[in-house]
Amino acid sequence: MTLSANPRLAALYPILAGLSGDAAERLAKHTQVVDLPAGFTVFDEHQACQGFPFVLAGSIRVVKAAPSGRELPLYRVTPGETCIISSACLLGRAPYNARGVTETPTTLLLLPIGEFQALLGEPPFRDFVFQLFSERIADLMQLIEEVAFRKLDQRLAALLLGKGQRLNTTHQHLADELGSVREIVSRLLKGFAEQGLVALSREQVEILNPAGLRRIATG
């Protein structure tokens, strides 16, 4: 498989067009396309990293799990992106310290460990990996700030405001997004409803007073 033979790969990861001829040939020869169903665990804590994933379709939700079963969402990997956890494991030769699960049917292009190490010698690919680190670390710092310094009602209000006027979702899904538990999120949503900020129905939240939610979100 070459980049020209896979226009989707070339469109999503234009950085690969800057690879040398030998590197592009190695990429074509050694990568593997993998189709995964929704809800599939791509990697889990303490597992050895099997390769470097390029997401061609779908999305992977990366979370940190607690012994209690609660999960803190870290980030999503969508087409055109790749996974900083996988990069860190490959660079440090260490096992995974988080879990990645497909949210929808997902297609990956998997680059084996040896080929990843070889491609780091290519400036375009190396720049791509370290740019990824820079962007993801900024995202994770923002997540740490929110978890450490913002109350859950503020984070919930901000989450609702970012999803449009009418959300087709469950309380459990919102709790998963916030790294909380359903009972607490349900209690907060009920409080929002009593204040006239939202209207609740089965698997749906309608925002009635975005200005009021914004005041809560900003503290």
C-alpha positions as CSV (number, residue, x, y, z in Angstrom):
1,M,0.0,0.0,0.0
2,T,1.4,3.4,-1.0
3,L,0.1,6.9,0.0
4,S,-1.3,7.3,-3.5
5,A,-3.1,3.9,-3.2
6,N,-4.7,5.1,0.0
7,P,-5.9,8.7,-0.6
8,R,-7.7,8.7,2.8
9,L,-4.4,8.2,4.6
10,A,-2.7,10.9,2.6
11,A,-5.6,13.3,3.2
12,L,-5.8,12.7,6.9
13,Y,-2.0,12.6,7.5
14,P,-0.4,15.0,5.0
15,I,2.8,14.9,7.0
16,L,3.5,11.4,5.6
17,A,3.9,12.9,2.1
18,G,7.1,14.5,3.3
19,L,8.7,11.1,4.0
20,S,11.7,9.9,2.0
21,G,11.2,7.3,-0.6
22,D,12.7,4.5,1.5
23,A,10.5,5.5,4.5
24,A,7.4,5.7,2.5
25,E,8.2,2.2,1.1
26,R,8.7,0.8,4.6
27,L,5.4,2.4,5.7
28,A,3.6,0.8,2.8
29,K,5.2,-2.6,3.4
30,H,4.8,-3.0,7.1
31,T,1.6,-1.2,8.2
32,Q,-1.6,-3.1,8.7
33,V,-5.2,-1.9,8.4
34,V,-7.4,-3.1,11.3
35,D,-11.2,-2.7,11.5
36,L,-12.6,-2.7,15.0
37,P,-16.2,-2.7,16.3
38,A,-17.6,-0.1,18.7
39,G,-16.8,-0.8,22.3
40,F,-13.6,-2.7,21.5
41,T,-10.7,-2.3,23.9
42,V,-7.8,-1.2,21.7
43,F,-5.3,-1.2,24.6
44,D,-5.5,-1.4,28.4
45,E,-3.4,-0.6,31.4
46,H,-0.2,-2.7,31.9
47,Q,-0.4,-4.1,28.4
48,A,2.6,-3.9,26.1
49,C,2.3,-1.5,23.2
50,Q,1.9,-3.3,19.9
51,G,2.3,-0.4,17.5
52,F,1.6,3.2,16.6
53,P,-2.0,3.8,15.4
54,F,-3.2,6.1,12.7
55,V,-7.0,6.6,12.9
56,L,-8.6,6.4,9.5
57,A,-12.3,6.3,10.6
58,G,-14.2,6.3,13.9
59,S,-12.8,7.4,17.3
60,I,-11.0,6.1,20.3
61,R,-11.8,7.3,23.8
62,V,-8.8,7.2,26.1
63,V,-9.5,7.0,29.9
64,K,-7.7,6.5,33.2
65,A,-9.5,3.9,35.2
66,A,-9.6,3.8,39.1
67,P,-9.8,0.6,41.1
68,S,-13.4,1.5,42.0
69,G,-14.4,1.3,38.3
70,R,-14.7,5.0,37.8
71,E,-13.1,6.5,34.7
72,L,-11.6,9.9,34.0
73,P,-11.7,10.7,30.3
74,L,-8.3,12.0,29.1
75,Y,-8.9,12.7,25.4
76,R,-10.3,11.3,22.1
77,V,-8.3,10.2,19.1
78,T,-10.2,10.9,15.8
79,P,-9.2,10.6,12.1
80,G,-6.1,12.7,11.4
81,E,-4.8,12.3,15.0
82,T,-2.9,9.7,16.9
83,C,-2.4,8.6,20.5
84,I,0.0,10.3,22.9
85,I,-0.2,7.4,25.3
86,S,0.9,5.0,22.5
87,S,3.7,7.4,21.5
88,A,4.9,7.6,25.1
89,C,4.8,3.8,25.6
90,L,6.8,3.3,22.4
91,L,9.4,6.0,23.2
92,G,9.8,4.9,26.8
93,R,9.5,1.2,26.0
94,A,6.9,1.0,28.8
95,P,3.4,-0.6,29.1
96,Y,0.2,1.4,28.7
97,N,-1.0,3.4,31.7
98,A,-4.5,4.1,30.4
99,R,-7.3,2.4,28.4
100,G,-8.4,3.1,24.9
101,V,-11.9,2.0,23.7
102,T,-13.5,2.6,20.3
103,E,-16.6,4.7,20.5
104,T,-17.8,3.8,17.0
105,P,-16.7,1.3,14.4
106,T,-13.1,2.3,13.9
107,T,-10.5,1.7,11.2
108,L,-6.8,1.9,12.2
109,L,-3.6,1.8,10.3
110,L,-1.1,0.1,12.7
111,L,2.6,0.9,12.4
112,P,4.7,-1.8,14.1
113,I,7.2,-0.9,16.9
114,G,10.3,-1.3,14.8
115,E,9.0,0.8,12.0
116,F,7.9,3.5,14.4
117,Q,11.5,3.7,15.8
118,A,12.9,3.8,12.3
119,L,10.5,6.6,11.2
120,L,11.6,8.7,14.1
121,G,14.8,9.3,12.0
122,E,12.6,11.1,9.4
123,P,12.3,14.8,10.4
124,P,8.7,15.2,9.1
125,F,7.5,12.2,11.2
126,R,9.5,13.2,14.2
127,D,8.1,16.7,14.1
128,F,4.6,15.3,13.8
129,V,5.1,13.1,16.9
130,F,6.4,15.9,19.0
131,Q,3.8,18.4,17.8
132,L,1.3,15.8,18.9
133,F,2.9,15.7,22.4
134,S,2.7,19.5,22.6
135,E,-1.0,19.7,21.7
136,R,-2.0,16.8,24.0
137,I,0.0,18.0,27.0
138,A,-1.8,21.4,26.7
139,D,-5.2,19.5,26.6
140,L,-4.2,17.4,29.6
141,M,-3.1,20.5,31.6
142,Q,-6.5,22.0,31.0
143,L,-8.1,18.8,32.2
144,I,-6.0,18.8,35.3
145,E,-7.0,22.4,36.0
146,E,-10.7,21.7,35.6
147,V,-10.6,18.6,37.8
148,A,-8.5,20.2,40.5
149,F,-10.0,23.7,40.6
150,R,-13.5,23.7,39.2
151,K,-16.6,22.2,41.0
152,L,-18.5,19.5,39.3
153,D,-21.6,21.7,38.8
154,Q,-19.4,24.2,36.9
155,R,-17.9,21.5,34.7
156,L,-21.4,20.0,34.0
157,A,-22.8,23.4,33.0
158,A,-19.8,24.0,30.7
159,L,-20.2,20.5,29.2
160,L,-23.9,21.1,28.5
161,L,-23.3,24.4,26.9
162,G,-20.8,22.9,24.5
163,K,-23.3,20.4,23.1
164,G,-26.1,22.5,21.6
165,Q,-29.6,23.4,22.8
166,R,-30.9,19.8,22.9
167,L,-28.7,16.9,23.9
168,N,-29.7,13.3,23.2
169,T,-27.7,11.7,25.9
170,T,-27.9,9.8,29.1
171,H,-26.9,10.8,32.6
172,Q,-24.4,7.9,32.6
173,H,-22.8,9.2,29.5
174,L,-22.5,12.7,30.9
175,A,-21.0,11.2,34.1
176,D,-18.5,9.3,32.0
177,E,-17.5,12.5,30.2
178,L,-16.9,14.2,33.5
179,G,-15.2,11.3,35.3
180,S,-18.0,11.2,37.9
181,V,-20.8,8.9,38.8
182,R,-24.4,8.9,37.4
183,E,-26.1,9.5,40.8
184,I,-24.2,12.8,41.4
185,V,-24.7,14.0,37.8
186,S,-28.4,13.1,38.0
187,R,-28.7,15.1,41.3
188,L,-27.0,18.1,39.7
189,L,-29.2,17.9,36.6
190,K,-32.3,17.8,38.8
191,G,-31.1,20.9,40.5
192,F,-30.6,22.6,37.2
193,A,-34.1,21.6,36.2
194,E,-35.6,23.0,39.4
195,Q,-33.9,26.3,38.7
196,G,-35.4,26.4,35.2
197,L,-32.1,26.0,33.5
198,V,-32.8,22.8,31.7
199,A,-35.7,20.4,31.0
200,L,-35.1,16.7,31.5
201,S,-36.8,13.8,29.6
202,R,-35.7,10.3,28.8
203,E,-32.2,10.4,27.4
204,Q,-32.6,14.1,26.6
205,V,-31.5,17.4,28.2
206,E,-32.9,20.6,26.7
207,I,-31.2,23.9,27.7
208,L,-33.8,26.5,28.6
209,N,-31.5,29.2,30.1
210,P,-28.0,29.2,28.6
211,A,-27.2,32.5,30.4
212,G,-27.9,30.9,33.7
213,L,-25.8,27.8,32.9
214,R,-23.0,30.1,31.8
215,R,-23.1,31.9,35.1
216,I,-22.7,28.6,36.9
217,A,-19.9,27.5,34.5
218,T,-17.9,30.6,35.1
219,G,-18.4,30.4,38.9
